[in-house]
Amino acid sequence: MYTHPRVWGAGAGRRLLETALDALAASGCRDAVLWTEERNRRPRAIYERAGWRPDGATRERDFLGCAIRELRYRISLAGRGGAGKGERC
């Protein structure tokens, strides 16, 4: 997920993330995972403020010819409408 720098700090990313989580919960997912590049400090801070936590998993992959290391983050969707009856998404 990316937002234009002009809207940084205005809550656009937070609203996009919340909308996505609500949609996952409504579809029956009980938790969600995402991968983000280890050096992405700003997005990682946003995820952590929203309740996402790194779960210890990492992976390395090629991105546009450069090796990058990604961290996996996880969040429970319990308490959001429809969550808890399905799978991990």
PDB file of N, CA, C and O in Angstrom, chain B, residues numbered from 101:
ATOM      1  N   MET B 101       0.852  -1.172   0.000  1.00  0.00           N
ATOM      2  CA  MET B 101       0.000   0.000   0.000  1.00  0.00           C
ATOM      3  C   MET B 101       0.897   1.234   0.000  1.00  0.00           C
ATOM      4  O   MET B 101       1.851   1.320   0.773  1.00  0.00           O
ATOM      5  N   TYR B 102       0.587   2.161  -0.853  1.00  0.00           N
ATOM      6  CA  TYR B 102       1.352   3.398  -0.930  1.00  0.00           C
ATOM      7  C   TYR B 102       0.397   4.579  -0.979  1.00  0.00           C
ATOM      8  O   TYR B 102      -0.695   4.489  -1.541  1.00  0.00           O
ATOM      9  N   THR B 103       0.816   5.671  -0.392  1.00  0.00           N
ATOM     10  CA  THR B 103       0.071   6.919  -0.530  1.00  0.00           C
ATOM     11  C   THR B 103       1.025   7.974  -1.064  1.00  0.00           C
ATOM     12  O   THR B 103       2.238   7.885  -0.874  1.00  0.00           O
ATOM     13  N   HIS B 104       0.481   8.947  -1.714  1.00  0.00           N
ATOM     14  CA  HIS B 104       1.286  10.037  -2.259  1.00  0.00           C
ATOM     15  C   HIS B 104       1.841  10.878  -1.106  1.00  0.00           C
ATOM     16  O   HIS B 104       1.133  11.134  -0.132  1.00  0.00           O
ATOM     17  N   PRO B 105       3.093  11.307  -1.208  1.00  0.00           N
ATOM     18  CA  PRO B 105       3.680  12.112  -0.123  1.00  0.00           C
ATOM     19  C   PRO B 105       2.868  13.350   0.260  1.00  0.00           C
ATOM     20  O   PRO B 105       2.948  13.807   1.400  1.00  0.00           O
ATOM     21  N   ARG B 106       2.090  13.898  -0.671  1.00  0.00           N
ATOM     22  CA  ARG B 106       1.278  15.075  -0.331  1.00  0.00           C
ATOM     23  C   ARG B 106       0.226  14.790   0.731  1.00  0.00           C
ATOM     24  O   ARG B 106      -0.233  15.708   1.411  1.00  0.00           O
ATOM     25  N   VAL B 107      -0.164  13.510   0.882  1.00  0.00           N
ATOM     26  CA  VAL B 107      -1.185  13.188   1.877  1.00  0.00           C
ATOM     27  C   VAL B 107      -0.602  12.521   3.116  1.00  0.00           C
ATOM     28  O   VAL B 107      -1.349  12.115   4.006  1.00  0.00           O
ATOM     29  N   TRP B 108       0.719  12.402   3.184  1.00  0.00           N
ATOM     30  CA  TRP B 108       1.336  11.831   4.375  1.00  0.00           C
ATOM     31  C   TRP B 108       0.957  12.665   5.590  1.00  0.00           C
ATOM     32  O   TRP B 108       1.002  13.894   5.551  1.00  0.00           O
ATOM     33  N   GLY B 109       0.590  11.999   6.649  1.00  0.00           N
ATOM     34  CA  GLY B 109       0.232  12.686   7.882  1.00  0.00           C
ATOM     35  C   GLY B 109      -1.230  13.099   7.959  1.00  0.00           C
ATOM     36  O   GLY B 109      -1.679  13.593   8.994  1.00  0.00           O
ATOM     37  N   ALA B 110      -1.979  12.904   6.874  1.00  0.00           N
ATOM     38  CA  ALA B 110      -3.384  13.306   6.850  1.00  0.00           C
ATOM     39  C   ALA B 110      -4.325  12.149   7.196  1.00  0.00           C
ATOM     40  O   ALA B 110      -5.539  12.345   7.260  1.00  0.00           O
ATOM     41  N   GLY B 111      -3.785  10.944   7.422  1.00  0.00           N
ATOM     42  CA  GLY B 111      -4.621   9.805   7.793  1.00  0.00           C
ATOM     43  C   GLY B 111      -5.114   8.969   6.626  1.00  0.00           C
ATOM     44  O   GLY B 111      -5.887   8.033   6.829  1.00  0.00           O
ATOM     45  N   ALA B 112      -4.684   9.284   5.402  1.00  0.00           N
ATOM     46  CA  ALA B 112      -5.160   8.526   4.240  1.00  0.00           C
ATOM     47  C   ALA B 112      -4.717   7.068   4.310  1.00  0.00           C
ATOM     48  O   ALA B 112      -5.519   6.168   4.063  1.00  0.00           O
ATOM     49  N   GLY B 113      -3.466   6.827   4.640  1.00  0.00           N
ATOM     50  CA  GLY B 113      -2.966   5.460   4.750  1.00  0.00           C
ATOM     51  C   GLY B 113      -3.676   4.679   5.833  1.00  0.00           C
ATOM     52  O   GLY B 113      -4.024   3.513   5.647  1.00  0.00           O
ATOM     53  N   ARG B 114      -3.890   5.324   6.962  1.00  0.00           N
ATOM     54  CA  ARG B 114      -4.600   4.676   8.075  1.00  0.00           C
ATOM     55  C   ARG B 114      -6.012   4.275   7.653  1.00  0.00           C
ATOM     56  O   ARG B 114      -6.466   3.173   7.962  1.00  0.00           O
ATOM     57  N   ARG B 115      -6.704   5.170   6.946  1.00  0.00           N
ATOM     58  CA  ARG B 115      -8.066   4.861   6.499  1.00  0.00           C
ATOM     59  C   ARG B 115      -8.066   3.724   5.473  1.00  0.00           C
ATOM     60  O   ARG B 115      -8.935   2.854   5.521  1.00  0.00           O
ATOM     61  N   LEU B 116      -7.106   3.721   4.552  1.00  0.00           N
ATOM     62  CA  LEU B 116      -7.008   2.626   3.584  1.00  0.00           C
ATOM     63  C   LEU B 116      -6.770   1.295   4.293  1.00  0.00           C
ATOM     64  O   LEU B 116      -7.401   0.290   3.966  1.00  0.00           O
ATOM     65  N   LEU B 117      -5.868   1.293   5.253  1.00  0.00           N
ATOM     66  CA  LEU B 117      -5.549   0.085   5.987  1.00  0.00           C
ATOM     67  C   LEU B 117      -6.762  -0.415   6.775  1.00  0.00           C
ATOM     68  O   LEU B 117      -7.052  -1.612   6.765  1.00  0.00           O
ATOM     69  N   GLU B 118      -7.462   0.476   7.446  1.00  0.00           N
ATOM     70  CA  GLU B 118      -8.655   0.093   8.213  1.00  0.00           C
ATOM     71  C   GLU B 118      -9.747  -0.459   7.301  1.00  0.00           C
ATOM     72  O   GLU B 118     -10.407  -1.439   7.648  1.00  0.00           O
ATOM     73  N   THR B 119      -9.939   0.156   6.149  1.00  0.00           N
ATOM     74  CA  THR B 119     -10.939  -0.331   5.198  1.00  0.00           C
ATOM     75  C   THR B 119     -10.596  -1.736   4.713  1.00  0.00           C
ATOM     76  O   THR B 119     -11.470  -2.597   4.606  1.00  0.00           O
ATOM     77  N   ALA B 120      -9.315  -1.961   4.421  1.00  0.00           N
ATOM     78  CA  ALA B 120      -8.878  -3.293   3.977  1.00  0.00           C
ATOM     79  C   ALA B 120      -9.104  -4.331   5.079  1.00  0.00           C
ATOM     80  O   ALA B 120      -9.589  -5.429   4.804  1.00  0.00           O
ATOM     81  N   LEU B 121      -8.758  -3.991   6.320  1.00  0.00           N
ATOM     82  CA  LEU B 121      -8.943  -4.934   7.425  1.00  0.00           C
ATOM     83  C   LEU B 121     -10.417  -5.229   7.667  1.00  0.00           C
ATOM     84  O   LEU B 121     -10.785  -6.374   7.933  1.00  0.00           O
ATOM     85  N   ASP B 122     -11.261  -4.210   7.577  1.00  0.00           N
ATOM     86  CA  ASP B 122     -12.702  -4.420   7.730  1.00  0.00           C
ATOM     87  C   ASP B 122     -13.229  -5.354   6.641  1.00  0.00           C
ATOM     88  O   ASP B 122     -14.060  -6.219   6.918  1.00  0.00           O
ATOM     89  N   ALA B 123     -12.754  -5.188   5.413  1.00  0.00           N
ATOM     90  CA  ALA B 123     -13.194  -6.045   4.305  1.00  0.00           C
ATOM     91  C   ALA B 123     -12.735  -7.486   4.524  1.00  0.00           C
ATOM     92  O   ALA B 123     -13.498  -8.420   4.277  1.00  0.00           O
ATOM     93  N   LEU B 124     -11.500  -7.675   4.985  1.00  0.00           N
ATOM     94  CA  LEU B 124     -11.021  -9.029   5.268  1.00  0.00           C
ATOM     95  C   LEU B 124     -11.853  -9.683   6.364  1.00  0.00           C
ATOM     96  O   LEU B 124     -12.235 -10.848   6.250  1.00  0.00           O
ATOM     97  N   ALA B 125     -12.133  -8.930   7.424  1.00  0.00           N
ATOM     98  CA  ALA B 125     -12.946  -9.463   8.520  1.00  0.00           C
ATOM     99  C   ALA B 125     -14.347  -9.821   8.032  1.00  0.00           C
ATOM    100  O   ALA B 125     -14.884 -10.870   8.388  1.00  0.00           O
ATOM    101  N   ALA B 126     -14.930  -8.956   7.225  1.00  0.00           N
ATOM    102  CA  ALA B 126     -16.280  -9.207   6.705  1.00  0.00           C
ATOM    103  C   ALA B 126     -16.312 -10.443   5.814  1.00  0.00           C
ATOM    104  O   ALA B 126     -17.350 -11.094   5.697  1.00  0.00           O
ATOM    105  N   SER B 127     -15.186 -10.771   5.185  1.00  0.00           N
ATOM    106  CA  SER B 127     -15.138 -11.960   4.335  1.00  0.00           C
ATOM    107  C   SER B 127     -14.844 -13.227   5.139  1.00  0.00           C
ATOM    108  O   SER B 127     -14.784 -14.322   4.580  1.00  0.00           O
ATOM    109  N   GLY B 128     -14.661 -13.073   6.462  1.00  0.00           N
ATOM    110  CA  GLY B 128     -14.492 -14.232   7.322  1.00  0.00           C
ATOM    111  C   GLY B 128     -13.075 -14.536   7.757  1.00  0.00           C
ATOM    112  O   GLY B 128     -12.841 -15.544   8.424  1.00  0.00           O
ATOM    113  N   CYS B 129     -12.136 -13.703   7.401  1.00  0.00           N
ATOM    114  CA  CYS B 129     -10.744 -13.940   7.820  1.00  0.00           C
ATOM    115  C   CYS B 129     -10.591 -13.686   9.311  1.00  0.00           C
ATOM    116  O   CYS B 129     -11.217 -12.775   9.853  1.00  0.00           O
ATOM    117  N   ARG B 130      -9.771 -14.478   9.972  1.00  0.00           N
ATOM    118  CA  ARG B 130      -9.568 -14.291  11.409  1.00  0.00           C
ATOM    119  C   ARG B 130      -8.308 -13.509  11.733  1.00  0.00           C
ATOM    120  O   ARG B 130      -8.210 -12.915  12.807  1.00  0.00           O
ATOM    121  N   ASP B 131      -7.339 -13.499  10.819  1.00  0.00           N
ATOM    122  CA  ASP B 131      -6.180 -12.641  10.972  1.00  0.00           C
ATOM    123  C   ASP B 131      -5.607 -12.325   9.606  1.00  0.00           C
ATOM    124  O   ASP B 131      -5.992 -12.931   8.606  1.00  0.00           O
ATOM    125  N   ALA B 132      -4.687 -11.376   9.566  1.00  0.00           N
ATOM    126  CA  ALA B 132      -4.110 -10.933   8.299  1.00  0.00           C
ATOM    127  C   ALA B 132      -2.603 -10.827   8.449  1.00  0.00           C
ATOM    128  O   ALA B 132      -2.086 -10.576   9.538  1.00  0.00           O
ATOM    129  N   VAL B 133      -1.911 -11.020   7.342  1.00  0.00           N
ATOM    130  CA  VAL B 133      -0.464 -10.860   7.321  1.00  0.00           C
ATOM    131  C   VAL B 133      -0.077  -9.926   6.180  1.00  0.00           C
ATOM    132  O   VAL B 133      -0.789  -9.799   5.184  1.00  0.00           O
ATOM    133  N   LEU B 134       1.062  -9.281   6.354  1.00  0.00           N
ATOM    134  CA  LEU B 134       1.630  -8.473   5.280  1.00  0.00           C
ATOM    135  C   LEU B 134       3.140  -8.589   5.353  1.00  0.00           C
ATOM    136  O   LEU B 134       3.702  -8.909   6.400  1.00  0.00           O
ATOM    137  N   TRP B 135       3.786  -8.327   4.235  1.00  0.00           N
ATOM    138  CA  TRP B 135       5.241  -8.310   4.152  1.00  0.00           C
ATOM    139  C   TRP B 135       5.671  -6.893   3.812  1.00  0.00           C
ATOM    140  O   TRP B 135       5.056  -6.230   2.976  1.00  0.00           O
ATOM    141  N   THR B 136       6.733  -6.433   4.467  1.00  0.00           N
ATOM    142  CA  THR B 136       7.266  -5.112   4.164  1.00  0.00           C
ATOM    143  C   THR B 136       8.785  -5.154   4.238  1.00  0.00           C
ATOM    144  O   THR B 136       9.363  -5.911   5.018  1.00  0.00           O
ATOM    145  N   GLU B 137       9.412  -4.340   3.426  1.00  0.00           N
ATOM    146  CA  GLU B 137      10.876  -4.299   3.379  1.00  0.00           C
ATOM    147  C   GLU B 137      11.415  -3.810   4.716  1.00  0.00           C
ATOM    148  O   GLU B 137      10.905  -2.851   5.296  1.00  0.00           O
ATOM    149  N   GLU B 138      12.433  -4.470   5.181  1.00  0.00           N
ATOM    150  CA  GLU B 138      12.978  -4.201   6.520  1.00  0.00           C
ATOM    151  C   GLU B 138      13.355  -2.733   6.730  1.00  0.00           C
ATOM    152  O   GLU B 138      13.200  -2.219   7.838  1.00  0.00           O
ATOM    153  N   ARG B 139      13.841  -2.055   5.702  1.00  0.00           N
ATOM    154  CA  ARG B 139      14.275  -0.659   5.855  1.00  0.00           C
ATOM    155  C   ARG B 139      13.140   0.347   5.722  1.00  0.00           C
ATOM    156  O   ARG B 139      13.384   1.548   5.832  1.00  0.00           O
ATOM    157  N   ASN B 140      11.921  -0.092   5.491  1.00  0.00           N
ATOM    158  CA  ASN B 140      10.765   0.807   5.352  1.00  0.00           C
ATOM    159  C   ASN B 140      10.305   1.279   6.726  1.00  0.00           C
ATOM    160  O   ASN B 140       9.281   0.820   7.233  1.00  0.00           O
ATOM    161  N   ARG B 141      11.044   2.174   7.313  1.00  0.00           N
ATOM    162  CA  ARG B 141      10.771   2.610   8.686  1.00  0.00           C
ATOM    163  C   ARG B 141       9.407   3.299   8.827  1.00  0.00           C
ATOM    164  O   ARG B 141       8.661   3.004   9.761  1.00  0.00           O
ATOM    165  N   ARG B 142       9.081   4.198   7.920  1.00  0.00           N
ATOM    166  CA  ARG B 142       7.804   4.928   8.030  1.00  0.00           C
ATOM    167  C   ARG B 142       6.600   3.982   7.961  1.00  0.00           C
ATOM    168  O   ARG B 142       5.744   4.033   8.844  1.00  0.00           O
ATOM    169  N   PRO B 143       6.506   3.116   6.938  1.00  0.00           N
ATOM    170  CA  PRO B 143       5.361   2.195   6.910  1.00  0.00           C
ATOM    171  C   PRO B 143       5.338   1.247   8.112  1.00  0.00           C
ATOM    172  O   PRO B 143       4.270   0.958   8.652  1.00  0.00           O
ATOM    173  N   ARG B 144       6.497   0.769   8.526  1.00  0.00           N
ATOM    174  CA  ARG B 144       6.522  -0.128   9.682  1.00  0.00           C
ATOM    175  C   ARG B 144       5.981   0.565  10.927  1.00  0.00           C
ATOM    176  O   ARG B 144       5.263  -0.053  11.712  1.00  0.00           O
ATOM    177  N   ALA B 145       6.311   1.819  11.114  1.00  0.00           N
ATOM    178  CA  ALA B 145       5.788   2.572  12.266  1.00  0.00           C
ATOM    179  C   ALA B 145       4.268   2.708  12.175  1.00  0.00           C
ATOM    180  O   ALA B 145       3.569   2.592  13.182  1.00  0.00           O
ATOM    181  N   ILE B 146       3.763   2.954  10.970  1.00  0.00           N
ATOM    182  CA  ILE B 146       2.307   3.063  10.771  1.00  0.00           C
ATOM    183  C   ILE B 146       1.637   1.732  11.105  1.00  0.00           C
ATOM    184  O   ILE B 146       0.637   1.703  11.822  1.00  0.00           O
ATOM    185  N   TYR B 147       2.190   0.621  10.582  1.00  0.00           N
ATOM    186  CA  TYR B 147       1.612  -0.693  10.873  1.00  0.00           C
ATOM    187  C   TYR B 147       1.609  -0.969  12.371  1.00  0.00           C
ATOM    188  O   TYR B 147       0.615  -1.444  12.920  1.00  0.00           O
ATOM    189  N   GLU B 148       2.721  -0.671  13.025  1.00  0.00           N
ATOM    190  CA  GLU B 148       2.819  -0.965  14.457  1.00  0.00           C
ATOM    191  C   GLU B 148       1.851  -0.114  15.282  1.00  0.00           C
ATOM    192  O   GLU B 148       1.281  -0.598  16.260  1.00  0.00           O
ATOM    193  N   ARG B 149       1.662   1.146  14.894  1.00  0.00           N
ATOM    194  CA  ARG B 149       0.669   1.977  15.601  1.00  0.00           C
ATOM    195  C   ARG B 149      -0.740   1.432  15.413  1.00  0.00           C
ATOM    196  O   ARG B 149      -1.602   1.605  16.275  1.00  0.00           O
ATOM    197  N   ALA B 150      -0.971   0.766  14.272  1.00  0.00           N
ATOM    198  CA  ALA B 150      -2.296   0.206  13.985  1.00  0.00           C
ATOM    199  C   ALA B 150      -2.494  -1.174  14.610  1.00  0.00           C
ATOM    200  O   ALA B 150      -3.556  -1.776  14.449  1.00  0.00           O
ATOM    201  N   GLY B 151      -1.485  -1.681  15.321  1.00  0.00           N
ATOM    202  CA  GLY B 151      -1.644  -2.963  15.998  1.00  0.00           C
ATOM    203  C   GLY B 151      -0.967  -4.148  15.336  1.00  0.00           C
ATOM    204  O   GLY B 151      -0.985  -5.245  15.895  1.00  0.00           O
ATOM    205  N   TRP B 152      -0.370  -3.969  14.165  1.00  0.00           N
ATOM    206  CA  TRP B 152       0.364  -5.041  13.505  1.00  0.00           C
ATOM    207  C   TRP B 152       1.638  -5.316  14.287  1.00  0.00           C
ATOM    208  O   TRP B 152       2.228  -4.396  14.853  1.00  0.00           O
ATOM    209  N   ARG B 153       2.073  -6.585  14.326  1.00  0.00           N
ATOM    210  CA  ARG B 153       3.305  -6.955  15.003  1.00  0.00           C
ATOM    211  C   ARG B 153       4.119  -7.894  14.116  1.00  0.00           C
ATOM    212  O   ARG B 153       3.555  -8.775  13.467  1.00  0.00           O
ATOM    213  N   PRO B 154       5.450  -7.713  14.081  1.00  0.00           N
ATOM    214  CA  PRO B 154       6.278  -8.679  13.353  1.00  0.00           C
ATOM    215  C   PRO B 154       6.171 -10.037  14.045  1.00  0.00           C
ATOM    216  O   PRO B 154       6.189 -10.116  15.273  1.00  0.00           O
ATOM    217  N   ASP B 155       6.060 -11.103  13.254  1.00  0.00           N
ATOM    218  CA  ASP B 155       5.913 -12.432  13.859  1.00  0.00           C
ATOM    219  C   ASP B 155       7.196 -13.255  13.790  1.00  0.00           C
ATOM    220  O   ASP B 155       7.192 -14.440  14.121  1.00  0.00           O
ATOM    221  N   GLY B 156       8.294 -12.630  13.360  1.00  0.00           N
ATOM    222  CA  GLY B 156       9.582 -13.311  13.321  1.00  0.00           C
ATOM    223  C   GLY B 156       9.958 -13.900  11.975  1.00  0.00           C
ATOM    224  O   GLY B 156      11.117 -14.257  11.767  1.00  0.00           O
ATOM    225  N   ALA B 157       9.012 -14.010  11.057  1.00  0.00           N
ATOM    226  CA  ALA B 157       9.318 -14.564   9.739  1.00  0.00           C
ATOM    227  C   ALA B 157       9.994 -13.498   8.868  1.00  0.00           C
ATOM    228  O   ALA B 157       9.644 -12.319   8.918  1.00  0.00           O
ATOM    229  N   THR B 158      10.956 -13.937   8.082  1.00  0.00           N
ATOM    230  CA  THR B 158      11.635 -13.059   7.134  1.00  0.00           C
ATOM    231  C   THR B 158      11.766 -13.784   5.803  1.00  0.00           C
ATOM    232  O   THR B 158      11.668 -15.009   5.733  1.00  0.00           O
ATOM    233  N   ARG B 159      11.987 -13.016   4.766  1.00  0.00           N
ATOM    234  CA  ARG B 159      12.291 -13.602   3.460  1.00  0.00           C
ATOM    235  C   ARG B 159      13.166 -12.621   2.696  1.00  0.00           C
ATOM    236  O   ARG B 159      13.123 -11.410   2.915  1.00  0.00           O
ATOM    237  N   GLU B 160      13.943 -13.171   1.811  1.00  0.00           N
ATOM    238  CA  GLU B 160      14.767 -12.338   0.945  1.00  0.00           C
ATOM    239  C   GLU B 160      14.313 -12.578  -0.478  1.00  0.00           C
ATOM    240  O   GLU B 160      14.027 -13.709  -0.873  1.00  0.00           O
ATOM    241  N   ARG B 161      14.249 -11.493  -1.247  1.00  0.00           N
ATOM    242  CA  ARG B 161      13.830 -11.616  -2.646  1.00  0.00           C
ATOM    243  C   ARG B 161      14.475 -10.517  -3.459  1.00  0.00           C
ATOM    244  O   ARG B 161      15.060  -9.574  -2.927  1.00  0.00           O
ATOM    245  N   ASP B 162      14.350 -10.667  -4.757  1.00  0.00           N
ATOM    246  CA  ASP B 162      14.884  -9.681  -5.682  1.00  0.00           C
ATOM    247  C   ASP B 162      13.789  -8.670  -6.017  1.00  0.00           C
ATOM    248  O   ASP B 162      12.665  -9.056  -6.338  1.00  0.00           O
ATOM    249  N   PHE B 163      14.108  -7.401  -5.944  1.00  0.00           N
ATOM    250  CA  PHE B 163      13.176  -6.338  -6.323  1.00  0.00           C
ATOM    251  C   PHE B 163      13.911  -5.393  -7.258  1.00  0.00           C
ATOM    252  O   PHE B 163      14.813  -4.666  -6.843  1.00  0.00           O
ATOM    253  N   LEU B 164      13.518  -5.409  -8.517  1.00  0.00           N
ATOM    254  CA  LEU B 164      14.135  -4.556  -9.538  1.00  0.00           C
ATOM    255  C   LEU B 164      15.657  -4.708  -9.566  1.00  0.00           C
ATOM    256  O   LEU B 164      16.390  -3.730  -9.710  1.00  0.00           O
ATOM    257  N   GLY B 165      16.112  -5.948  -9.425  1.00  0.00           N
ATOM    258  CA  GLY B 165      17.535  -6.224  -9.505  1.00  0.00           C
ATOM    259  C   GLY B 165      18.307  -6.050  -8.209  1.00  0.00           C
ATOM    260  O   GLY B 165      19.525  -6.222  -8.190  1.00  0.00           O
ATOM    261  N   CYS B 166      17.619  -5.712  -7.128  1.00  0.00           N
ATOM    262  CA  CYS B 166      18.281  -5.537  -5.825  1.00  0.00           C
ATOM    263  C   CYS B 166      17.728  -6.564  -4.840  1.00  0.00           C
ATOM    264  O   CYS B 166      16.525  -6.818  -4.794  1.00  0.00           O
ATOM    265  N   ALA B 167      18.625  -7.144  -4.060  1.00  0.00           N
ATOM    266  CA  ALA B 167      18.186  -8.073  -3.017  1.00  0.00           C
ATOM    267  C   ALA B 167      17.613  -7.267  -1.858  1.00  0.00           C
ATOM    268  O   ALA B 167      18.231  -6.315  -1.383  1.00  0.00           O
ATOM    269  N   ILE B 168      16.425  -7.660  -1.411  1.00  0.00           N
ATOM    270  CA  ILE B 168      15.804  -6.994  -0.254  1.00  0.00           C
ATOM    271  C   ILE B 168      15.408  -8.047   0.767  1.00  0.00           C
ATOM    272  O   ILE B 168      15.200  -9.215   0.437  1.00  0.00           O
ATOM    273  N   ARG B 169      15.311  -7.614   1.991  1.00  0.00           N
ATOM    274  CA  ARG B 169      14.877  -8.473   3.099  1.00  0.00           C
ATOM    275  C   ARG B 169      13.539  -7.937   3.589  1.00  0.00           C
ATOM    276  O   ARG B 169      13.399  -6.748   3.878  1.00  0.00           O
ATOM    277  N   GLU B 170      12.561  -8.831   3.678  1.00  0.00           N
ATOM    278  CA  GLU B 170      11.227  -8.439   4.118  1.00  0.00           C
ATOM    279  C   GLU B 170      10.894  -9.105   5.451  1.00  0.00           C
ATOM    280  O   GLU B 170      11.332 -10.217   5.744  1.00  0.00           O
ATOM    281  N   LEU B 171      10.108  -8.387   6.242  1.00  0.00           N
ATOM    282  CA  LEU B 171       9.610  -8.877   7.516  1.00  0.00           C
ATOM    283  C   LEU B 171       8.112  -9.133   7.375  1.00  0.00           C
ATOM    284  O   LEU B 171       7.406  -8.393   6.691  1.00  0.00           O
ATOM    285  N   ARG B 172       7.643 -10.184   8.028  1.00  0.00           N
ATOM    286  CA  ARG B 172       6.209 -10.464   7.995  1.00  0.00           C
ATOM    287  C   ARG B 172       5.568  -9.896   9.252  1.00  0.00           C
ATOM    288  O   ARG B 172       6.053 -10.098  10.365  1.00  0.00           O
ATOM    289  N   TYR B 173       4.470  -9.181   9.047  1.00  0.00           N
ATOM    290  CA  TYR B 173       3.676  -8.613  10.141  1.00  0.00           C
ATOM    291  C   TYR B 173       2.338  -9.325  10.163  1.00  0.00           C
ATOM    292  O   TYR B 173       1.858  -9.802   9.135  1.00  0.00           O
ATOM    293  N   ARG B 174       1.732  -9.395  11.356  1.00  0.00           N
ATOM    294  CA  ARG B 174       0.459 -10.097  11.541  1.00  0.00           C
ATOM    295  C   ARG B 174      -0.439  -9.265  12.455  1.00  0.00           C
ATOM    296  O   ARG B 174       0.034  -8.562  13.348  1.00  0.00           O
ATOM    297  N   ILE B 175      -1.751  -9.363  12.210  1.00  0.00           N
ATOM    298  CA  ILE B 175      -2.726  -8.717  13.087  1.00  0.00           C
ATOM    299  C   ILE B 175      -3.955  -9.618  13.195  1.00  0.00           C
ATOM    300  O   ILE B 175      -4.360 -10.249  12.218  1.00  0.00           O
ATOM    301  N   SER B 176      -4.540  -9.672  14.382  1.00  0.00           N
ATOM    302  CA  SER B 176      -5.777 -10.397  14.598  1.00  0.00           C
ATOM    303  C   SER B 176      -6.945  -9.514  14.153  1.00  0.00           C
ATOM    304  O   SER B 176      -6.947  -8.303  14.373  1.00  0.00           O
ATOM    305  N   LEU B 177      -7.923 -10.141  13.532  1.00  0.00           N
ATOM    306  CA  LEU B 177      -9.121  -9.415  13.108  1.00  0.00           C
ATOM    307  C   LEU B 177     -10.283  -9.646  14.068  1.00  0.00           C
ATOM    308  O   LEU B 177     -11.413  -9.242  13.793  1.00  0.00           O
ATOM    309  N   ALA B 178     -10.001 -10.294  15.190  1.00  0.00           N
ATOM    310  CA  ALA B 178     -11.039 -10.532  16.201  1.00  0.00           C
ATOM    311  C   ALA B 178     -11.627  -9.198  16.635  1.00  0.00           C
ATOM    312  O   ALA B 178     -10.902  -8.224  16.839  1.00  0.00           O
ATOM    313  N   GLY B 179     -12.937  -9.165  16.771  1.00  0.00           N
ATOM    314  CA  GLY B 179     -13.610  -7.946  17.194  1.00  0.00           C
ATOM    315  C   GLY B 179     -14.084  -7.089  16.036  1.00  0.00           C
ATOM    316  O   GLY B 179     -14.834  -6.134  16.238  1.00  0.00           O
ATOM    317  N   ARG B 180     -13.659  -7.414  14.837  1.00  0.00           N
ATOM    318  CA  ARG B 180     -14.169  -6.713  13.646  1.00  0.00           C
ATOM    319  C   ARG B 180     -15.311  -7.550  13.098  1.00  0.00           C
ATOM    320  O   ARG B 180     -15.284  -8.775  13.213  1.00  0.00           O
ATOM    321  N   GLY B 181     -16.289  -6.933  12.519  1.00  0.00           N
ATOM    322  CA  GLY B 181     -17.465  -7.632  12.011  1.00  0.00           C
ATOM    323  C   GLY B 181     -17.143  -8.807  11.124  1.00  0.00           C
ATOM    324  O   GLY B 181     -16.434  -8.659  10.128  1.00  0.00           O
ATOM    325  N   GLY B 182     -17.660  -9.989  11.472  1.00  0.00           N
ATOM    326  CA  GLY B 182     -17.521 -11.177  10.651  1.00  0.00           C
ATOM    327  C   GLY B 182     -16.240 -11.958  10.866  1.00  0.00           C
ATOM    328  O   GLY B 182     -16.102 -13.051  10.317  1.00  0.00           O
ATOM    329  N   ALA B 183     -15.303 -11.447  11.637  1.00  0.00           N
ATOM    330  CA  ALA B 183     -14.023 -12.136  11.800  1.00  0.00           C
ATOM    331  C   ALA B 183     -14.167 -13.350  12.698  1.00  0.00           C
ATOM    332  O   ALA B 183     -15.079 -13.434  13.521  1.00  0.00           O
ATOM    333  N   GLY B 184     -13.261 -14.272  12.524  1.00  0.00           N
ATOM    334  CA  GLY B 184     -13.164 -15.387  13.435  1.00  0.00           C
ATOM    335  C   GLY B 184     -13.714 -16.702  12.899  1.00  0.00           C
ATOM    336  O   GLY B 184     -13.412 -17.755  13.461  1.00  0.00           O
ATOM    337  N   LYS B 185     -14.500 -16.681  11.845  1.00  0.00           N
ATOM    338  CA  LYS B 185     -15.060 -17.926  11.366  1.00  0.00           C
ATOM    339  C   LYS B 185     -14.291 -18.514  10.199  1.00  0.00           C
ATOM    340  O   LYS B 185     -14.563 -19.641   9.786  1.00  0.00           O
ATOM    341  N   GLY B 186     -13.356 -17.787   9.672  1.00  0.00           N
ATOM    342  CA  GLY B 186     -12.691 -18.225   8.456  1.00  0.00           C
ATOM    343  C   GLY B 186     -11.239 -18.590   8.638  1.00  0.00           C
ATOM    344  O   GLY B 186     -10.860 -19.305   9.566  1.00  0.00           O
ATOM    345  N   GLU B 187     -10.446 -18.083   7.733  1.00  0.00           N
ATOM    346  CA  GLU B 187      -9.049 -18.463   7.657  1.00  0.00           C
ATOM    347  C   GLU B 187      -8.142 -17.275   7.832  1.00  0.00           C
ATOM    348  O   GLU B 187      -8.583 -16.141   8.019  1.00  0.00           O
ATOM    349  N   ARG B 188      -6.865 -17.567   7.767  1.00  0.00           N
ATOM    350  CA  ARG B 188      -5.873 -16.485   7.746  1.00  0.00           C
ATOM    351  C   ARG B 188      -5.832 -15.930   6.335  1.00  0.00           C
ATOM    352  O   ARG B 188      -5.888 -16.681   5.361  1.00  0.00           O
ATOM    353  N   CYS B 189      -5.735 -14.637   6.230  1.00  0.00           N
ATOM    354  CA  CYS B 189      -5.725 -13.981   4.906  1.00  0.00           C
ATOM    355  C   CYS B 189      -4.501 -13.117   4.749  1.00  0.00           C
ATOM    356  O   CYS B 189      -4.319 -12.489   3.706  1.00  0.00           O
TER     357      CYS B 189
END
